[in-house]
Amino acid sequence: MQNTALNILKTGNNVFITGSAGTGKTYLLNQFIFYLKSRKILPTIVAPTGIAASHLQGQTIHSFFSLGIRDTIDDYYISSLLEKKYLQTRFSKLKVLIIDEISMVSPEMFSAMDKILRAFKENDIPFGGVQTILSGDFFQLPPISKIPRDKRFAWQSQSWKELSLKTCYLQEKFRQDDNVLISILDEIRSGNVSSNTLDILNSRDHKELDIDFTPTKLYTHNIDVDRINNDELNKINNPTLLFKYKSEGTSKNIQKIFKSALVSEEMTLKKDAVVMFIKNNHELGFVNGTTGVVVDFDKETGFPIVKTSYGSLIKVGLEDWTIENDSGNIVAKVSQIPLKLAWAITIHKSQGMTLDSAEIDLSKTFEVGQGYVALSRIKNIDGLRLMGLNDTALTVDPLILHIDDRIKAASKKASDEILAITPKNLQNIFESYILSIDGIIDINKIKEQETILKSEKKVITKNTTPTHIQTKELIESSASLLELATNRGMSQGTIINHLRTLKEVDADLNLDKFMPDNNIFTLVKDAVTIIKTKDNKDNFSEDGNIRLKPIFEALDSKVSYDDIRMSLLTI
């Protein structure tokens, strides 16, 4: 049950959270994240893809662990990472690591994370001793690989075995409200699909749905998705608006962005187009995967206004996709509206979504788990319009079938162990762990933090206050830059950008308590003076501002980018 699993998480053990689709894995993680933040612990949340990461407001594994395009690493590469001051700062602050959609993480990538943390934490125990939470369902989509491999799941790696994970196999269904659909999904998971299930699915073949909106179409291949989206757009008898990207950096790096992200070089839209956001902007009220309809275009900016599926209106602007080099400096940037047409999407991109209804074509299924993922997106069998089915559609990986009972047995053992501990002793375990990772256990301070977190969430949801003003409101109650970032639930880099904006508006704003110490400030100031004296154009951006990289290099990489940014606010 959810509460038992939450108690296991609070003990500080490494935990594997699993369960069928709709059992509330993301909800449980959000509860744990709130628990940690209210005790002034900011967990790190990563996932193998940007869309998966967006469900918990996290980031990709490749980005956080500075893997570039690698899945595997060697000792030489780890040595190069250890020289990066900004990575030393990043990993020194890491207390709790949450890895979502673990089924899509390859064993090589999983081991790479383990090796990096052992190196940075100077601790040769799994993941450097950081509490590691893994969440996902191995019946869903496996890691994408262009080459055959004997071991393709993270649980097959040595790193997984050494983690000594407590397993939480969630049982209660929250997403589906239909016993018929639950039964179908359970049969697929068992590897034994009955003739009754096939009859039910066949009855949904090209079924007209009793709804007053266009259902999302799920397909296995991108080529079908693109064709349908373009056909639907052409049917709309409204003026066409074309949005072209803007960019900075070399063409090679810009193309890397287009290959690794969903952003389009050109985006054609019309009023009434069905769209999906492809970027996170929690302040404006959308995440990667939010769907909606273009209802108008802003008369001043020309950008689209989207009404989301949950009823809010969002004025869309440009968002940035960037590439950083090994020093943390941005070397390429693409700016474009964060939308793509969404009458149809691939099943792979739908993982983690919840849909009221869907039109699903499984006639070209090529990977085990695709049918299971697609069918588990909907809440009720009445929301299904099935456009095709092949022999692979209802299959799951036989290896996962083989180990499922062992996973359930491990979960039963973990549950029995935690339930055997008295409430008083359990509370002592919780508090001891929080203190060990520098959190707070004072009940009054915790309640204050909970109030701040709930208030912040309410403000963001209503979208009534600009994001930098929300940061300003927490300046007085935050003792340090890290605490301010924790209170806002954002990265320090984002908070520094907010402070820069606030300083531009109010030059007298006192930010002394967030500043690096005087020695660092003096070093940065002297480096800036020298760079300005040399007057090398490459050291300045087009707007005349000094770039961060030459300052970083002038200081022999001994001062972090965040400290440089903060110092520049008052230089």
Backbone torsions as a table, in degrees:
resi	resn	phi	psi	omega
1	MET	NA	159.2	-176.1
2	GLN	-55.8	-46.4	-174.9
3	ASN	-66.8	-37.8	177.3
4	THR	-63.7	-43.7	179.0
5	ALA	-62.8	-41.1	179.8
6	LEU	-62.3	-40.1	178.1
7	ASN	-63.8	-38.3	177.9
8	ILE	-63.9	-41.1	177.9
9	LEU	-61.2	-39.3	-175.7
10	LYS	-69.3	-16.1	-177.4
11	THR	-75.8	-14.4	-178.5
12	GLY	92.6	-0.4	177.0
13	ASN	-68.9	156.1	167.8
14	ASN	-73.2	135.5	-170.3
15	VAL	-133.7	140.0	171.3
16	PHE	-109.9	114.9	179.2
17	ILE	-101.6	124.2	179.1
18	THR	-142.3	-176.2	-176.1
19	GLY	143.6	161.8	-178.5
20	SER	-67.9	167.1	-179.1
21	ALA	-58.5	136.2	176.7
22	GLY	88.4	8.9	179.9
23	THR	-91.3	5.0	171.3
24	GLY	86.3	34.2	179.1
25	LYS	-63.7	-44.6	179.8
26	THR	-67.1	-38.9	178.3
27	TYR	-61.1	-43.9	178.9
28	LEU	-61.3	-44.9	179.9
29	LEU	-62.9	-39.9	178.0
30	ASN	-63.4	-36.5	175.2
31	GLN	-61.6	-45.0	-178.8
32	PHE	-67.4	-39.2	178.3
33	ILE	-62.3	-42.7	177.9
34	PHE	-63.6	-41.6	177.8
35	TYR	-58.3	-45.4	-179.2
36	LEU	-67.7	-46.6	-177.9
37	LYS	-62.7	-34.8	180.0
38	SER	-70.2	-13.9	175.4
39	ARG	-108.4	19.0	176.1
40	LYS	62.6	36.3	171.4
41	ILE	-114.5	123.0	-179.5
42	LEU	-101.8	104.4	-178.4
43	PRO	-72.6	155.5	174.7
44	THR	-100.3	129.6	-175.5
45	ILE	-119.8	124.0	-179.9
46	VAL	-132.3	161.5	177.0
47	ALA	-154.5	161.5	-175.0
48	PRO	-70.1	-22.8	179.2
49	THR	-130.8	159.9	179.9
50	GLY	-62.2	-40.1	-179.2
51	ILE	-66.1	-43.7	178.0
52	ALA	-62.9	-40.9	-179.0
53	ALA	-63.4	-31.4	-175.3
54	SER	-66.4	-23.8	-177.4
55	HIS	-63.0	-28.5	-179.6
56	LEU	-120.1	20.1	179.6
57	GLN	57.0	41.7	-179.6
58	GLY	-103.9	-158.9	178.6
59	GLN	-138.1	170.0	-177.1
60	THR	-75.2	153.5	177.5
61	ILE	-60.5	-44.2	-178.4
62	HIS	-59.7	-39.2	-178.9
63	SER	-70.2	-51.0	-175.0
64	PHE	-65.6	-40.2	-177.0
65	PHE	-91.9	7.1	176.3
66	SER	54.4	47.7	-178.0
67	LEU	-88.3	-10.7	-175.3
68	GLY	63.3	-124.7	177.9
69	ILE	-104.7	11.9	-176.2
70	ARG	-82.5	150.7	165.7
71	ASP	-111.5	-23.1	-179.9
72	THR	-120.9	152.6	-179.9
73	ILE	-139.2	159.0	176.0
74	ASP	-120.6	178.5	-177.4
75	ASP	-62.8	-34.4	179.8
76	TYR	-63.1	-42.1	-179.3
77	TYR	-68.0	-39.6	177.2
78	ILE	-61.2	-40.5	178.4
79	SER	-60.6	-38.7	178.6
80	SER	-67.9	-34.4	177.9
81	LEU	-68.4	-39.4	-178.2
82	LEU	-62.0	-20.3	179.6
83	GLU	-80.7	-10.7	-176.3
84	LYS	-84.7	114.9	-177.7
85	LYS	-60.9	-41.0	-176.6
86	TYR	-67.4	-29.9	176.5
87	LEU	-74.6	-35.3	175.3
88	GLN	-59.9	-42.4	177.8
89	THR	-64.9	-44.7	-178.2
90	ARG	-59.2	-50.1	-173.9
91	PHE	-78.6	-23.5	176.8
92	SER	-66.6	-27.3	-178.7
93	LYS	-88.8	-8.0	-176.5
94	LEU	-73.1	118.5	-178.8
95	LYS	-111.1	-43.6	-177.9
96	VAL	-134.4	129.2	179.9
97	LEU	-113.6	125.7	176.8
98	ILE	-113.9	121.6	178.3
99	ILE	-111.6	111.6	-177.6
100	ASP	-95.2	161.7	-178.8
101	GLU	50.8	52.2	-175.8
102	ILE	-64.5	-21.5	179.7
103	SER	-63.4	-25.1	-178.0
104	MET	-93.6	6.0	179.3
105	VAL	-96.0	124.3	179.7
106	SER	-72.5	157.3	177.4
107	PRO	-61.7	-32.3	178.7
108	GLU	-65.9	-43.8	179.1
109	MET	-66.3	-39.2	179.9
110	PHE	-62.5	-44.5	179.2
111	SER	-66.6	-34.2	178.8
112	ALA	-62.6	-42.9	177.7
113	MET	-61.1	-42.5	179.6
114	ASP	-60.4	-48.3	-178.5
115	LYS	-62.5	-41.7	-178.6
116	ILE	-63.9	-44.4	-178.7
117	LEU	-69.3	-37.7	176.2
118	ARG	-59.5	-40.9	-178.0
119	ALA	-68.0	-48.4	-176.3
120	PHE	-72.2	-33.5	179.6
121	LYS	-84.4	-6.3	-177.9
122	GLU	50.3	46.3	-175.7
123	ASN	-145.0	115.6	-173.1
124	ASP	-90.2	37.5	169.3
125	ILE	-107.7	160.4	-173.0
126	PRO	-49.2	131.0	179.2
127	PHE	54.5	30.9	174.9
128	GLY	64.5	17.5	-179.8
129	GLY	87.4	2.4	178.3
130	VAL	-76.8	133.1	175.2
131	GLN	-59.8	123.7	-174.7
132	THR	-117.8	122.7	-179.5
133	ILE	-110.8	124.1	179.3
134	LEU	-112.3	132.6	-178.4
135	SER	-134.0	135.2	177.4
136	GLY	160.5	175.8	-176.2
137	ASP	-129.7	112.6	-176.0
138	PHE	-70.7	-6.8	172.4
139	PHE	-77.2	-14.2	179.1
140	GLN	-87.8	-163.4	-167.8
141	LEU	-67.1	133.0	179.2
142	PRO	-81.3	174.4	177.2
143	PRO	-60.5	143.4	175.9
144	ILE	-78.4	130.4	179.3
145	SER	-143.5	135.9	178.8
146	LYS	-88.2	-9.3	-179.3
147	ILE	-123.7	144.3	177.6
148	PRO	-66.8	144.6	178.6
149	ARG	-145.7	147.8	-179.5
150	ASP	-69.8	-38.0	-178.4
151	LYS	-118.6	116.8	-177.9
152	ARG	-121.4	-0.3	179.3
153	PHE	-109.7	147.5	-178.8
154	ALA	-59.2	-33.1	-176.3
155	TRP	-69.3	-10.8	178.6
156	GLN	-87.6	-3.6	-178.1
157	SER	-84.8	157.3	176.8
158	GLN	-65.7	-34.2	-179.6
159	SER	-60.1	-40.0	179.0
160	TRP	-62.9	-46.2	-176.6
161	LYS	-62.0	-33.4	-176.4
162	GLU	-80.2	-10.6	-175.8
163	LEU	-73.8	-17.3	-178.0
164	SER	52.6	55.6	-173.9
165	LEU	-73.0	141.3	165.0
166	LYS	-88.0	130.5	-175.2
167	THR	-100.9	133.4	176.0
168	CYS	-121.7	103.0	-179.4
169	TYR	-97.5	97.2	-175.7
170	LEU	-68.2	139.4	-174.0
171	GLN	-113.5	-35.5	-172.8
172	GLU	-74.8	129.9	-178.9
173	LYS	-85.3	131.9	178.1
174	PHE	-114.6	-33.3	-174.3
175	ARG	-77.4	-56.0	-176.9
176	GLN	-75.2	136.4	176.9
177	ASP	-114.0	26.4	-173.1
178	ASP	-136.3	117.1	-178.7
179	ASN	-64.3	-28.9	179.2
180	VAL	-64.9	-48.3	179.9
181	LEU	-65.5	-40.7	178.4
182	ILE	-59.1	-42.7	179.7
183	SER	-62.7	-41.4	178.9
184	ILE	-61.8	-46.4	-178.7
185	LEU	-65.3	-39.4	179.1
186	ASP	-65.3	-36.6	178.0
187	GLU	-66.5	-40.6	177.5
188	ILE	-61.6	-41.6	179.2
189	ARG	-65.5	-28.8	-178.6
190	SER	-82.2	-12.8	-177.6
191	GLY	77.0	16.4	-176.1
192	ASN	-136.0	82.6	-177.9
193	VAL	-85.0	123.0	-175.1
194	SER	-81.9	165.2	177.1
195	SER	-65.8	-30.3	177.8
196	ASN	-63.5	-41.5	177.6
197	THR	-63.1	-43.5	178.6
198	LEU	-61.6	-38.8	178.2
199	ASP	-63.2	-42.3	-179.7
200	ILE	-63.8	-45.1	-179.5
201	LEU	-65.3	-40.7	177.8
202	ASN	-63.0	-30.4	179.1
203	SER	-70.6	-16.8	178.6
204	ARG	-93.8	4.1	-178.3
205	ASP	-64.1	117.9	-179.2
206	HIS	53.0	29.7	-177.6
207	LYS	-70.1	130.3	174.9
208	GLU	-74.3	130.6	-176.1
209	LEU	-93.2	143.4	-179.2
210	ASP	-86.5	67.7	-179.0
211	ILE	-136.4	159.6	-178.5
212	ASP	-108.0	24.9	176.5
213	PHE	-143.8	164.1	-178.6
214	THR	-78.3	122.9	-179.5
215	PRO	-71.3	151.9	174.5
216	THR	-68.6	135.2	179.4
217	LYS	-99.8	128.0	178.9
218	LEU	-110.3	126.2	180.0
219	TYR	-130.1	159.7	-177.1
220	THR	-82.1	-25.7	-172.8
221	HIS	-120.7	142.4	178.7
222	ASN	-60.0	-35.5	-175.7
223	ILE	-62.4	-37.0	177.5
224	ASP	-70.5	-39.4	179.9
225	VAL	-62.4	-47.6	-179.1
226	ASP	-63.3	-41.3	-179.5
227	ARG	-62.7	-47.0	-178.6
228	ILE	-64.0	-44.9	-178.9
229	ASN	-61.3	-43.1	179.5
230	ASN	-67.8	-39.3	178.5
231	ASP	-62.5	-44.1	-178.7
232	GLU	-66.0	-39.4	178.6
233	LEU	-63.4	-40.3	-179.1
234	ASN	-66.1	-23.4	179.9
235	LYS	-73.1	-20.2	-175.4
236	ILE	-80.4	126.0	-177.6
237	ASN	-94.6	62.0	177.3
238	ASN	-132.2	159.0	179.6
239	PRO	-58.7	146.7	-179.8
240	THR	-95.9	135.4	173.4
241	LEU	-119.5	133.7	-177.9
242	LEU	-109.8	129.1	179.7
243	PHE	-115.7	118.7	-179.5
244	LYS	-103.8	147.5	-178.1
245	TYR	-73.8	156.3	169.4
246	LYS	-116.2	151.2	-175.3
247	SER	-148.4	160.1	171.5
248	GLU	-136.6	141.1	179.3
249	GLY	114.2	-179.7	-178.4
250	THR	-73.6	154.0	-179.4
251	SER	-62.2	-33.7	179.4
252	LYS	-62.5	-46.9	-179.9
253	ASN	-69.8	-34.7	178.3
254	ILE	-64.0	-40.8	178.5
255	GLN	-66.0	-31.5	175.7
256	LYS	-60.3	-39.1	179.2
257	ILE	-63.2	-46.2	-178.2
258	PHE	-65.1	-31.0	179.9
259	LYS	-76.5	-28.8	-174.2
260	SER	-99.3	-9.8	-177.5
261	ALA	-125.7	170.3	-179.5
262	LEU	-85.4	-4.6	-175.5
263	VAL	-62.7	142.6	-178.1
264	SER	-104.6	147.1	176.1
265	GLU	-65.8	-40.3	176.0
266	GLU	-130.6	138.3	-179.9
267	MET	-126.2	115.4	179.5
268	THR	-99.0	126.3	-177.5
269	LEU	-132.8	156.7	171.9
270	LYS	-138.3	158.0	170.8
271	LYS	-59.2	138.5	-178.2
272	ASP	83.8	3.4	176.7
273	ALA	-71.2	138.3	175.2
274	VAL	-85.0	127.3	-174.0
275	VAL	-133.3	165.3	175.0
276	MET	-133.8	135.9	175.8
277	PHE	-73.0	142.9	-176.9
278	ILE	-121.4	22.9	-179.6
279	LYS	-148.7	157.7	174.9
280	ASN	-92.6	131.1	167.7
281	ASN	-147.9	84.7	-173.5
282	HIS	-65.1	-28.0	-179.9
283	GLU	-67.7	-37.3	179.4
284	LEU	-86.2	-9.6	173.4
285	GLY	97.3	23.3	176.0
286	PHE	-138.3	154.1	175.5
287	VAL	-130.8	170.7	178.1
288	ASN	-62.0	106.9	-177.4
289	GLY	120.8	-12.8	176.1
290	THR	-63.6	129.5	-179.4
291	THR	-106.7	159.8	180.0
292	GLY	-175.7	-169.9	-178.8
293	VAL	-130.1	137.6	175.4
294	VAL	-72.1	116.4	-176.9
295	VAL	-102.2	-16.9	-179.7
296	ASP	-173.4	178.3	173.6
297	PHE	-126.9	135.1	-177.5
298	ASP	-60.7	130.5	-175.3
299	LYS	-68.4	-27.6	-178.8
300	GLU	-86.1	-47.9	-174.8
301	THR	-93.9	-24.1	-176.2
302	GLY	83.3	-4.1	-177.9
303	PHE	-79.0	155.7	-177.0
304	PRO	-70.4	151.2	170.8
305	ILE	-111.4	123.1	-173.5
306	VAL	-113.0	132.0	170.9
307	LYS	-96.4	116.4	-175.4
308	THR	-75.6	167.1	-178.9
309	SER	-64.7	-17.5	177.0
310	TYR	-102.7	14.2	165.8
311	GLY	97.6	-4.3	-178.3
312	SER	-89.8	152.0	177.9
313	LEU	-99.6	130.8	-179.2
314	ILE	-125.8	123.3	171.8
315	LYS	-82.2	113.0	-174.6
316	VAL	-82.5	137.3	173.8
317	GLY	-126.4	-173.2	178.4
318	LEU	-73.5	142.5	171.5
319	GLU	-120.1	158.4	-177.0
320	ASP	-109.9	137.1	168.8
321	TRP	-114.2	130.8	-173.1
322	THR	-131.0	162.0	170.2
323	ILE	-123.8	132.2	176.3
324	GLU	-107.3	148.1	173.7
325	ASN	-84.9	-175.8	-175.1
326	ASP	-65.9	-15.4	178.7
327	SER	-92.1	2.1	-179.5
328	GLY	84.2	9.2	-179.0
329	ASN	-92.1	137.0	-179.6
330	ILE	-73.4	122.0	-178.6
331	VAL	-108.4	-11.5	176.6
332	ALA	-156.2	146.4	-179.1
333	LYS	-144.8	135.4	173.5
334	VAL	-118.5	128.1	177.8
335	SER	-112.9	127.5	-177.8
336	GLN	-160.8	161.0	175.3
337	ILE	-67.1	138.9	-172.0
338	PRO	-86.3	53.6	-176.0
339	LEU	-131.6	153.9	166.9
340	LYS	-143.4	155.1	179.1
341	LEU	-63.2	142.7	-170.7
342	ALA	-141.0	30.8	168.2
343	TRP	-62.2	-33.2	178.6
344	ALA	-134.5	146.1	173.9
345	ILE	-140.0	161.6	178.5
346	THR	-77.9	154.4	178.5
347	ILE	-61.4	-37.3	-179.8
348	HIS	-58.2	-41.6	-178.2
349	LYS	-78.4	-12.4	-178.9
350	SER	-85.8	-12.3	-175.2
351	GLN	-57.1	123.9	-178.4
352	GLY	101.8	-14.9	-179.2
353	MET	-80.9	158.8	171.5
354	THR	-123.6	121.7	-175.5
355	LEU	-118.2	141.1	176.2
356	ASP	-70.1	-33.4	177.7
357	SER	-156.0	159.8	-179.4
358	ALA	-156.5	146.2	171.2
359	GLU	-103.4	115.3	-169.7
360	ILE	-119.3	128.1	176.9
361	ASP	-112.0	110.9	179.9
362	LEU	-110.3	20.2	-176.3
363	SER	-73.5	-19.1	-179.6
364	LYS	-117.0	26.9	-179.9
365	THR	-57.0	130.4	-177.5
366	PHE	-124.1	-4.1	-176.0
367	GLU	-135.3	136.4	176.3
368	VAL	-59.5	143.8	178.7
369	GLY	93.2	-17.2	-177.9
370	GLN	-63.4	-45.0	-179.9
371	GLY	-64.5	-41.4	179.3
372	TYR	-61.8	-45.7	179.0
373	VAL	-61.7	-46.3	-177.1
374	ALA	-62.2	-48.7	-177.4
375	LEU	-67.8	-28.9	-178.5
376	SER	-82.1	-0.3	175.3
377	ARG	-73.3	-27.9	-174.0
378	ILE	-93.7	158.3	-177.5
379	LYS	-87.6	-26.9	-168.4
380	ASN	-147.7	143.4	179.9
381	ILE	-60.3	-26.5	179.0
382	ASP	-69.1	-13.4	178.2
383	GLY	-92.6	9.9	-176.9
384	LEU	-105.2	126.9	166.8
385	ARG	-118.1	108.0	-175.0
386	LEU	-93.0	126.0	-174.8
387	MET	-104.1	-0.8	179.5
388	GLY	164.9	156.8	-174.5
389	LEU	-151.2	133.1	173.0
390	ASN	-119.6	-178.2	-173.0
391	ASP	-67.4	-23.9	-178.0
392	THR	-84.2	-20.2	-168.2
393	ALA	-56.7	-37.1	-174.2
394	LEU	-105.2	18.7	-179.8
395	THR	-96.8	153.7	173.1
396	VAL	-128.2	165.6	-176.1
397	ASP	-64.2	124.1	-178.9
398	PRO	-60.6	-28.8	178.7
399	LEU	-65.3	-38.8	179.0
400	ILE	-69.5	-38.9	175.4
401	LEU	-57.2	-39.2	-176.0
402	HIS	-66.0	-36.6	-174.6
403	ILE	-97.8	-4.3	-173.9
404	ASP	-59.6	-41.8	-179.9
405	ASP	-64.2	-35.9	178.2
406	ARG	-66.7	-36.9	178.2
407	ILE	-65.6	-42.1	178.5
408	LYS	-64.2	-38.8	179.8
409	ALA	-66.0	-39.5	177.9
410	ALA	-64.8	-36.3	178.4
411	SER	-66.7	-41.8	178.7
412	LYS	-61.6	-40.5	179.5
413	LYS	-64.3	-45.6	-179.9
414	ALA	-62.9	-39.2	179.8
415	SER	-65.4	-45.7	179.8
416	ASP	-61.6	-40.1	-178.2
417	GLU	-64.7	-43.9	-176.4
418	ILE	-72.4	-35.6	-179.4
419	LEU	-71.0	-19.0	-179.6
420	ALA	-81.0	-11.3	-178.8
421	ILE	-87.3	134.5	-179.7
422	THR	-66.9	151.3	-179.8
423	PRO	-54.5	-39.2	-178.8
424	LYS	-65.4	-46.0	179.5
425	ASN	-66.3	-35.1	178.8
426	LEU	-63.1	-44.0	178.9
427	GLN	-62.0	-38.8	177.8
428	ASN	-63.5	-38.9	178.1
429	ILE	-64.3	-44.4	179.5
430	PHE	-58.3	-49.3	-174.9
431	GLU	-68.6	-37.9	178.7
432	SER	-61.8	-40.1	-179.4
433	TYR	-67.7	-44.1	179.9
434	ILE	-59.6	-42.8	178.0
435	LEU	-64.4	-34.4	-177.9
436	SER	-68.5	-21.1	177.8
437	ILE	-112.1	24.8	171.5
438	ASP	67.3	32.7	175.1
439	GLY	-94.0	-177.0	-179.7
440	ILE	-109.5	148.1	177.8
441	ILE	-124.3	-0.9	177.5
442	ASP	-66.3	120.9	-172.1
443	ILE	-61.9	-36.1	-179.9
444	ASN	-68.3	-41.1	178.0
445	LYS	-66.9	-35.6	177.7
446	ILE	-64.2	-42.9	179.3
447	LYS	-63.7	-37.9	176.3
448	GLU	-60.5	-45.2	179.8
449	GLN	-64.1	-40.4	179.2
450	GLU	-62.1	-40.5	178.6
451	THR	-62.3	-43.9	179.4
452	ILE	-62.6	-45.6	-178.2
453	LEU	-64.1	-42.6	179.1
454	LYS	-67.1	-39.7	178.6
455	SER	-64.4	-42.7	179.7
456	GLU	-61.7	-43.5	-179.5
457	LYS	-62.9	-39.4	-179.4
458	LYS	-65.3	-42.4	-179.2
459	VAL	-63.5	-45.2	-178.5
460	ILE	-64.4	-42.5	-179.2
461	THR	-61.6	-41.8	-179.2
462	LYS	-77.5	-19.7	177.3
463	ASN	56.7	46.9	-177.3
464	THR	-104.0	-17.8	-175.4
465	THR	-124.9	131.9	176.9
466	PRO	-55.6	147.4	-173.2
467	THR	-61.8	-37.7	-179.2
468	HIS	-70.7	-26.7	176.4
469	ILE	-72.2	-35.2	175.4
470	GLN	-61.0	-38.7	177.0
471	THR	-65.4	-43.3	-179.0
472	LYS	-58.5	-37.4	-178.0
473	GLU	-65.4	-17.5	-178.4
474	LEU	-105.3	1.1	-177.9
475	ILE	-61.0	-47.1	-175.2
476	GLU	-63.3	-37.2	-175.4
477	SER	-87.8	-0.6	-178.4
478	SER	-108.9	128.5	-174.0
479	ALA	-85.8	-19.2	-177.6
480	SER	-148.6	169.9	178.9
481	LEU	-62.7	-42.3	178.4
482	LEU	-61.6	-42.0	179.9
483	GLU	-66.3	-39.4	178.1
484	LEU	-62.8	-43.6	178.7
485	ALA	-64.0	-40.3	178.5
486	THR	-64.1	-44.0	179.3
487	ASN	-62.5	-33.1	179.4
488	ARG	-87.5	-13.8	-176.8
489	GLY	68.6	34.0	-177.6
490	MET	-131.2	169.2	177.6
491	SER	-75.4	158.2	178.1
492	GLN	-63.6	-34.3	178.4
493	GLY	-60.2	-43.2	178.3
494	THR	-64.8	-41.5	179.5
495	ILE	-63.5	-39.5	178.6
496	ILE	-62.3	-39.0	176.3
497	ASN	-61.4	-40.3	177.4
498	HIS	-62.1	-44.8	-178.6
499	LEU	-64.2	-36.3	177.7
500	ARG	-62.4	-44.7	178.5
501	THR	-61.5	-43.7	179.9
502	LEU	-64.4	-37.0	179.9
503	LYS	-68.8	-34.0	177.9
504	GLU	-66.9	-33.8	179.7
505	VAL	-78.6	-40.3	-177.0
506	ASP	-131.2	95.4	-176.6
507	ALA	-63.5	-22.4	-178.1
508	ASP	-88.1	-0.1	-178.9
509	LEU	-60.7	125.7	-176.8
510	ASN	-86.5	113.6	179.8
511	LEU	-117.9	20.4	-173.0
512	ASP	-55.4	-39.9	-175.0
513	LYS	-69.0	-15.6	179.2
514	PHE	-95.3	-6.2	-174.0
515	MET	-79.0	150.5	173.0
516	PRO	-65.9	167.0	-176.7
517	ASP	-66.3	166.8	-173.1
518	ASN	-59.6	-35.1	179.7
519	ASN	-61.9	-46.0	179.1
520	ILE	-65.6	-43.8	-180.0
521	PHE	-58.0	-43.7	-179.6
522	THR	-64.4	-41.3	178.1
523	LEU	-60.3	-45.8	179.8
524	VAL	-64.3	-44.4	-178.9
525	LYS	-60.5	-44.0	179.7
526	ASP	-65.3	-40.6	179.2
527	ALA	-63.0	-41.6	178.3
528	VAL	-61.2	-43.8	-179.8
529	THR	-60.1	-45.6	179.9
530	ILE	-63.1	-44.5	-178.8
531	ILE	-64.3	-40.9	178.2
532	LYS	-65.3	-36.0	179.9
533	THR	-65.6	-40.7	-179.8
534	LYS	-68.6	-29.1	175.3
535	ASP	53.8	45.2	174.9
536	ASN	-83.5	119.9	-174.6
537	LYS	-58.6	-30.3	-178.6
538	ASP	-66.1	-17.5	-178.8
539	ASN	-87.9	1.8	-177.3
540	PHE	-127.1	144.8	176.5
541	SER	-79.8	173.8	-176.8
542	GLU	-61.4	-28.5	-179.4
543	ASP	-86.1	5.3	175.5
544	GLY	91.9	-5.2	-179.6
545	ASN	-79.5	145.7	179.5
546	ILE	-70.8	137.2	179.6
547	ARG	-75.9	157.2	-178.3
548	LEU	-76.5	-36.4	-173.2
549	LYS	-59.0	-47.5	179.9
550	PRO	-61.9	-32.2	176.1
551	ILE	-66.9	-46.1	-179.8
552	PHE	-58.2	-45.0	-178.7
553	GLU	-71.0	-36.9	179.2
554	ALA	-62.9	-26.6	179.9
555	LEU	-97.2	17.6	177.0
556	ASP	56.5	33.7	177.3
557	SER	60.3	20.9	-177.1
558	LYS	-92.2	-9.9	177.6
559	VAL	-116.3	129.9	-176.0
560	SER	-68.5	157.4	177.7
561	TYR	-60.3	-37.8	179.7
562	ASP	-63.5	-41.4	178.3
563	ASP	-65.7	-37.1	177.0
564	ILE	-63.8	-46.2	-179.4
565	ARG	-60.1	-43.8	180.0
566	MET	-65.0	-41.3	179.9
567	SER	-62.4	-38.7	-177.7
568	LEU	-65.9	-19.4	179.9
569	LEU	-63.9	-25.8	-176.5
570	THR	-120.4	4.7	177.3
571	ILE	-87.7	NA	NA
